Amino acid sequence: MDYSKAEITLYTYFRSSCSARVRTAAALKGISMTPQYVNILKGEQSKGSYKSVSPCGTVPAIIVRLPDGTESTIRQSVAILEFFEEAFPNTRSLLPPPSQPLQRATVRDIVNIIAGDIQPKTNMSMLKRVLQLGVEYESWCHEIMVPGLRTVNAILEMSAGKHAVGDEITLADVVLAPAVEGALRWNIDITPFTEVLKAYNACKDLPEFTESDWKHQKDTPEQFRSRPGETLKP
Protein backbone atom coordinates (compact mmCIF):
# COMPACT_ATOMS: atom_id res chain seq x y z
CA MET A 1 0.00 0.00 0.00
CA ASP A 2 1.33 3.41 -1.01
CA TYR A 3 0.40 5.59 1.95
CA SER A 4 1.98 8.63 0.32
CA LYS A 5 -1.33 8.99 -1.55
CA ALA A 6 -3.41 8.86 1.62
CA GLU A 7 -5.23 11.89 2.98
CA ILE A 8 -4.54 12.40 6.67
CA THR A 9 -6.61 14.56 8.99
CA LEU A 10 -5.04 15.51 12.32
CA TYR A 11 -7.23 16.46 15.26
CA THR A 12 -5.05 18.69 17.40
CA TYR A 13 -4.94 21.26 20.18
CA PHE A 14 -2.21 23.88 20.29
CA ARG A 15 -1.00 23.16 23.82
CA SER A 16 -1.30 19.39 23.74
CA SER A 17 2.19 17.92 24.04
CA CYS A 18 0.86 14.70 22.52
CA SER A 19 -0.36 16.64 19.48
CA ALA A 20 3.02 18.39 19.28
CA ARG A 21 4.75 15.00 19.00
CA VAL A 22 2.68 14.13 15.96
CA ARG A 23 3.04 17.57 14.38
CA THR A 24 6.82 17.43 14.81
CA ALA A 25 7.25 13.92 13.45
CA ALA A 26 5.11 14.74 10.42
CA ALA A 27 7.15 17.88 9.77
CA LEU A 28 10.44 15.98 10.01
CA LYS A 29 9.19 13.26 7.68
CA GLY A 30 7.44 15.60 5.23
CA ILE A 31 4.02 14.05 5.81
CA SER A 32 1.13 16.30 4.85
CA MET A 33 -1.85 16.52 7.21
CA THR A 34 -4.99 18.62 7.31
CA PRO A 35 -5.52 19.98 10.83
CA GLN A 36 -8.83 20.04 12.62
CA TYR A 37 -8.68 22.05 15.83
CA VAL A 38 -10.21 20.73 19.05
CA ASN A 39 -10.46 23.27 21.87
CA ILE A 40 -9.79 21.33 25.06
CA LEU A 41 -10.64 24.28 27.32
CA LYS A 42 -14.11 24.44 25.77
CA GLY A 43 -14.58 20.70 26.18
CA GLU A 44 -14.83 20.07 22.44
CA GLN A 45 -12.99 16.76 22.89
CA SER A 46 -16.12 15.35 24.51
CA LYS A 47 -18.74 16.90 22.26
CA GLY A 48 -20.31 16.53 18.84
CA SER A 49 -18.76 14.62 16.00
CA TYR A 50 -15.41 14.29 17.73
CA LYS A 51 -16.91 11.75 20.12
CA SER A 52 -17.11 9.31 17.20
CA VAL A 53 -13.49 10.03 16.25
CA SER A 54 -12.09 9.53 19.74
CA PRO A 55 -14.59 8.14 22.27
CA CYS A 56 -11.98 8.55 25.02
CA GLY A 57 -12.07 12.31 24.42
CA THR A 58 -8.38 12.94 23.89
CA VAL A 59 -6.16 14.49 21.24
CA PRO A 60 -4.45 13.86 18.97
CA ALA A 61 -6.19 11.51 16.61
CA ILE A 62 -5.65 11.01 12.91
CA ILE A 63 -7.97 9.73 10.23
CA VAL A 64 -6.17 8.07 7.31
CA ARG A 65 -8.23 8.00 4.10
CA LEU A 66 -6.86 5.73 1.38
CA PRO A 67 -7.39 6.23 -2.37
CA ASP A 68 -9.84 3.29 -2.45
CA GLY A 69 -12.13 5.17 -0.06
CA THR A 70 -11.40 3.18 3.08
CA GLU A 71 -10.38 5.02 6.21
CA SER A 72 -8.91 4.20 9.60
CA THR A 73 -8.52 6.17 12.82
CA ILE A 74 -5.51 6.12 15.15
CA ARG A 75 -6.14 7.70 18.53
CA GLN A 76 -2.88 7.57 20.49
CA SER A 77 0.17 9.68 19.72
CA VAL A 78 2.78 6.93 20.11
CA ALA A 79 0.76 4.62 17.85
CA ILE A 80 0.64 7.45 15.29
CA LEU A 81 4.42 7.92 15.50
CA GLU A 82 4.96 4.20 14.94
CA PHE A 83 2.49 4.24 12.04
CA PHE A 84 4.45 7.06 10.40
CA GLU A 85 7.65 5.02 10.68
CA GLU A 86 6.09 1.93 9.14
CA ALA A 87 3.82 3.51 6.52
CA PHE A 88 6.33 6.04 5.16
CA PRO A 89 9.60 4.06 4.87
CA ASN A 90 11.02 6.35 2.18
CA THR A 91 10.94 9.39 4.46
CA ARG A 92 13.40 10.40 7.14
CA SER A 93 13.64 7.64 9.75
CA LEU A 94 13.12 8.67 13.37
CA LEU A 95 14.38 5.37 14.76
CA PRO A 96 17.94 4.02 14.65
CA PRO A 97 18.37 1.34 11.96
CA PRO A 98 17.22 -2.24 12.66
CA SER A 99 20.88 -3.21 12.95
CA GLN A 100 20.95 -1.22 16.23
CA PRO A 101 18.20 -2.88 18.31
CA LEU A 102 19.52 -1.61 21.64
CA GLN A 103 19.51 1.99 20.42
CA ARG A 104 15.98 1.50 19.05
CA ALA A 105 14.93 0.14 22.44
CA THR A 106 16.50 3.15 24.17
CA VAL A 107 14.48 5.51 21.99
CA ARG A 108 11.32 3.62 22.85
CA ASP A 109 12.29 3.59 26.52
CA ILE A 110 12.49 7.39 26.59
CA VAL A 111 9.28 7.75 24.59
CA ASN A 112 7.36 5.48 26.95
CA ILE A 113 8.66 7.11 30.14
CA ILE A 114 7.37 10.45 28.92
CA ALA A 115 4.21 9.14 27.25
CA GLY A 116 3.33 6.69 30.01
CA ASP A 117 4.78 7.94 33.29
CA ILE A 118 4.77 11.74 32.95
CA GLN A 119 2.22 13.10 30.50
CA PRO A 120 -0.94 11.19 31.48
CA LYS A 121 -0.53 12.24 35.10
CA THR A 122 -0.25 15.91 34.16
CA ASN A 123 -2.87 16.26 31.44
CA MET A 124 -5.86 18.56 31.73
CA SER A 125 -8.33 15.97 33.03
CA MET A 126 -5.91 14.90 35.76
CA LEU A 127 -5.13 18.49 36.75
CA LYS A 128 -8.83 19.23 37.13
CA ARG A 129 -9.21 16.20 39.36
CA VAL A 130 -6.27 17.02 41.65
CA LEU A 131 -7.52 20.60 41.98
CA GLN A 132 -10.82 19.19 43.23
CA LEU A 133 -8.79 17.35 45.86
CA GLY A 134 -7.20 20.60 47.00
CA VAL A 135 -3.80 20.10 45.33
CA GLU A 136 -2.34 23.00 43.36
CA TYR A 137 -1.55 22.37 39.70
CA GLU A 138 2.06 23.49 39.95
CA SER A 139 3.00 21.41 42.99
CA TRP A 140 1.41 18.33 41.41
CA CYS A 141 3.30 18.83 38.14
CA HIS A 142 6.57 19.23 40.05
CA GLU A 143 5.89 16.01 41.95
CA ILE A 144 5.28 14.07 38.74
CA MET A 145 7.59 15.71 36.21
CA VAL A 146 10.80 16.03 38.21
CA PRO A 147 11.33 12.27 38.86
CA GLY A 148 10.45 11.53 35.23
CA LEU A 149 12.91 14.07 33.88
CA ARG A 150 15.55 12.79 36.29
CA THR A 151 15.06 9.29 34.90
CA VAL A 152 15.27 10.46 31.30
CA ASN A 153 18.38 12.47 32.14
CA ALA A 154 20.05 9.34 33.55
CA ILE A 155 19.32 7.48 30.32
CA LEU A 156 20.65 10.34 28.21
CA GLU A 157 23.89 10.32 30.18
CA MET A 158 24.56 6.98 28.49
CA SER A 159 22.75 7.40 25.17
CA ALA A 160 23.13 11.01 24.07
CA GLY A 161 25.32 12.29 21.30
CA LYS A 162 24.32 15.47 19.56
CA HIS A 163 20.74 14.44 20.25
CA ALA A 164 18.95 12.27 22.80
CA VAL A 165 20.08 8.95 21.33
CA GLY A 166 23.19 9.34 19.24
CA ASP A 167 23.78 12.10 16.73
CA GLU A 168 20.55 11.90 14.76
CA ILE A 169 17.10 13.17 15.69
CA THR A 170 14.84 10.34 16.82
CA LEU A 171 11.41 9.90 18.30
CA ALA A 172 13.06 10.45 21.68
CA ASP A 173 13.73 14.08 20.73
CA VAL A 174 10.29 14.44 19.17
CA VAL A 175 8.63 13.43 22.44
CA LEU A 176 11.14 15.08 24.77
CA ALA A 177 10.91 18.62 23.37
CA PRO A 178 7.21 19.26 24.18
CA ALA A 179 7.68 17.57 27.55
CA VAL A 180 10.42 20.06 28.42
CA GLU A 181 8.23 22.94 27.26
CA GLY A 182 5.49 21.62 29.52
CA ALA A 183 7.91 21.52 32.44
CA LEU A 184 8.98 25.11 31.78
CA ARG A 185 5.35 26.13 31.70
CA TRP A 186 4.99 24.88 35.27
CA ASN A 187 8.16 26.70 36.39
CA ILE A 188 10.24 23.56 36.80
CA ASP A 189 13.96 24.26 36.88
CA ILE A 190 15.41 21.93 34.26
CA THR A 191 19.00 23.15 34.58
CA PRO A 192 19.93 20.23 36.90
CA PHE A 193 18.98 17.87 34.07
CA THR A 194 21.96 18.77 31.95
CA GLU A 195 21.55 16.08 29.28
CA VAL A 196 17.85 16.76 28.90
CA LEU A 197 18.58 20.45 28.51
CA LYS A 198 21.33 19.76 25.98
CA ALA A 199 19.07 17.56 23.86
CA TYR A 200 16.25 20.11 24.03
CA ASN A 201 18.51 22.99 23.03
CA ALA A 202 19.88 20.98 20.11
CA CYS A 203 16.47 20.69 18.47
CA LYS A 204 14.11 23.37 19.80
CA ASP A 205 15.10 26.01 17.22
CA LEU A 206 15.07 23.68 14.21
CA PRO A 207 12.30 24.71 11.78
CA GLU A 208 10.39 21.44 12.11
CA PHE A 209 10.28 21.76 15.89
CA THR A 210 9.49 25.47 15.89
CA GLU A 211 6.63 25.21 13.41
CA SER A 212 5.18 22.35 15.45
CA ASP A 213 5.46 23.81 18.94
CA TRP A 214 2.55 25.25 20.89
CA LYS A 215 3.44 28.89 20.21
CA HIS A 216 3.09 28.65 16.41
CA GLN A 217 -0.24 26.93 15.76
CA LYS A 218 -3.21 28.46 13.99
CA ASP A 219 -5.33 27.78 17.07
CA THR A 220 -2.80 29.35 19.45
CA PRO A 221 -4.50 32.35 21.11
CA GLU A 222 -2.96 35.65 20.14
CA GLN A 223 -1.62 36.37 23.63
CA PHE A 224 0.41 33.14 23.56
CA ARG A 225 1.89 33.47 20.08
CA SER A 226 5.60 33.87 19.58
CA ARG A 227 6.65 36.81 17.45
CA PRO A 228 9.91 37.31 15.50
CA GLY A 229 12.72 38.28 17.82
CA GLU A 230 10.67 37.55 20.94
CA THR A 231 11.67 35.04 23.60
CA LEU A 232 8.50 33.66 25.11
CA LYS A 233 8.69 31.32 28.06
CA PRO A 234 6.27 28.37 27.78
Summary of the structure (lengths in Angstrom):
residues: 234
radius of gyration: 17.4
end to end distance: 40.2
largest distance: 52.5
contacts: 707
relative contact order: 0.14
helix: 53%
strand: 9%
